[in-house]
Amino acid sequence: MPRIEIELLPVDQITTDAIGPKGQRVFYLQATKDDQVVTLITEKFQIQSLAVGIEQFLVEVLERYPDIPDASADYNEDHMRIQPPVDPLFRLQDVGLGYNAEDDLVVLVIHELLPDDSDQDPGVVRFWCTRSQLRALGYWGSEVASRGRTICPQCGQPEEPEGHFCVKKNGGHKRN
């Protein structure tokens, strides 16, 4: 049996966000239902992968159920910001997506990342949401992830505000 098992059916809000300065941001996935707030810590690449996976998943759902309307992606940036308390339950390992056609709800099944030597079962969180909430999460996740440091066009590495050592340019260049 998992150490933690939580199910929010359905969520009132689901979002992702990053807190901190560029290059040191911490990424979160958060869902709320009534007064319950569940916040998980994640990685930028997981948010990016989830955003891509959401779009692919929604296309597959629409192909399988062509009579349902397409999901909208309307969201308000202020509404998508992470809400306090930002007290992560656990670090996210992976996310799976499922669809319940009867209720027209999508589930994100999230497993906890445990140390390799742990003998516990990982925690599991299930966030049930509408397809439109899911699409907004994907679009917002892409937006949040893109707000990081600029990428050097020469070497493809992130640039620091104080300058960047670029191997392709045989040294550093400073921002103007």
N, C-alpha and C positions, 0 to 999 in steps of 0.2 A: 504494500500500500504506500502511495506517495506520502512524503513528509508533509507536504502542503497540497491541498486540492481545493481550488476556488472556481466557481462558475458564476458568471454574471450573465443572466438570461432575461431580457436583452440588456445591453449597455445603454446608458443615456448618452454617453460621450466616449469616444475612443480617439486617441491622438498620440503623437510622438513629438518630441522636442529635444533641444540641446541646451545645456546650461554651461556657461563658462566662456572664456576668451577663445578666439580661433586658435586651433592647434592644441587646445587643452579642454575642448568641450567634452561633456559627458552626455550621452544620449539615453533617452528614456522612452518607454512605451507605457501609456497610462490609459486606464478605462475607469469609468464611474458608473454606478447604479445607485440611485437615491443618495444616501449618505456614505456609501462604501466607495473608497478610492483605492485602486490597486495600481501601483507603480512598479515597473520592472526596469532594470538597467540593461542597456543593450550596446551594441557597437554600431558605428556609422555604416559599415558595410552590410550589416544585417538590416538596417533601415532601407538602404538602397536596394538590396536583394528583395526585401519584402515588397517594396513599391513596384518593382518589375513583376514579381510573382502575382501580385494583386491584379494587375492588368491582364496578364495571361489567364488567370483563374476566372475573372469576370467574362472574358471572351468565351472560354470553354462553357461556362454556365449558360450564357446566352445562346450558344450553338446547341446545347443539349435541351434547353427550354426556350424555344424561339417565341413563344407566346407571351413571355414576361417582358415588361418594359425595360429598356436599358437603364442602368444605374446612373444617376446624376453625380456630379462632383462639386456641387455648390458648397462652399465653405467660407467662413469668415475667419481671417487670420487671428483676430483676437480670441475667437471662440476655440481655436485649435491650440492655443498655448497650454502648456502643462499647468495643472492646478496644484496648489499646496494641499496636503503635505507631500513633499518630494522625499519620501522615505521608502526606498526600493525594497520590495519583498525578497527578490533574488535577482541574479544575473541570468539573462535569457541565453539558452543554448540553441534552441531551434523553434521554428514556428511551422505548423501545418494548417492548411485551410480545408474546410469542408462546407457543404451546402445542404440545407434542409429545405427541399422544394415545397413541402407542405406549409411551412411557416414563412417561406421566402426569407430565411436568415442564413447568414454565413457565420461559421465559427472559426476563430483563431485558437488553435490548441498550442500552448506554449509550454515548453519543458525547461526546467531549471538546469543551469550548468553547475555540476558538482566537481570537486577535485577528483583526480583519477583514482586516488586511494580510498574514496568514500564507499562505505558499504550500505548507504541509504538509497532508497529509491528517489529519483528527482521529483521535485514539486511539479504540479501541473496546474495551469490556469487556462480556463476556457472563457473567451470573450465572444459572446453572440452579438452580431450587429447586422444592420441592413446592408444591402449591397451598396447603397449610396454612401453610408458611413464608411464602408470599407474603401470605396473609390476615393473619397475625400482624404482618408488616412494615407493612401498611396501617393496622391498628388502632393499633400502637405509634407509627407516624408521625403519625397524628392526635393522639394523646396528647402527644407531644413538642412538636408545633407549637402546641398549645393552652396550653402552660405559659409563654407569653410574658407581656408586659405586659398589664395590663387595658386594655380599650377604653372610651373615654369614651362614655356612652350618648347624649350630646347631639350630638357632632360625628363620632363614629366613629373618632377618631384614638387611637393608643396614648398612655397616660398615663405620665409619668415619675414615679419615686418621690418626687422633690422637689416635684412639682406639675405642673399642666398648663394651658397657655393655651388656653382653649376659645373659639373664635370665636362659637359659638352663645350663649354666656353673656356675651359682651362682655368677656371677660378670663379671668383664671385662676381656678382653684380649687385649694386645697391638700387633700391627703389628711389625714384625721384619724387 
